[in-house]
Amino acid sequence: MKEEDLGEFYAQRTLLKREVLPDHVADAVFALTGGDLTRTTGLHVPVDSGVAAAFLR
């Protein structure tokens, strides 16, 4: 498999079937630290496009 195809390959293994890029993680960090979510602790905010094996139990 080509390295440039890995993102799409792993995306197909998630519930949303969408690739997660560093910008998506940065967006989540910005939302948590930007002051708009003043009642959220941010204890667990997955940015993984829905990896079922990683769900909290």
N, C-alpha and C positions, 0 to 999 in steps of 0.2 A: 504494500500500500504506500502511496506517495504521502510525504509529510503534509503537503498542503490539503490533503483529503481527510486528515484525521479529525478536524473540527466537525465536519458533516457526519462522519462515521459515528462519533460519540454523541452527537446531537440526536441521531436516530434511536439511541438507547434511552432517551428521556421521554417524559410524558408530553411535554410541549413540542418536542421534535425541533428545537431551536438551539443554535449554537450560542454559548455564553462566551463573551469576549471581555477583556479587561475593562472596557468602557462600561459594561453592564454592572460590574462589581463597583466601579467608581460611582455610578449613579446611585446605587444603594447606600454607599458610605455617605455620599453627599446628602441624601434624603434623611439619613439618621443624624447627621451632625449639623445640618443646615438650620435647625431651629424650628422647622415646621411640625415636627413630630415630638412635641414637648411632653407627651405622656407615654412615650414608647422607650423602653430600656434597650431595645436592640439585642436582647439576650441571644436570640437565634433567628437570623434572617438569611435563609439560604438563597443564594443566587446561582442555582444549578439547573434550571430548566425542568426541574421535576425528576430527580433521580430517586425512584421508589425505594431502593435499598438504603437510602440515607434518611428516610422519614423517621421522625422521632417516634419512639415506641412508648 
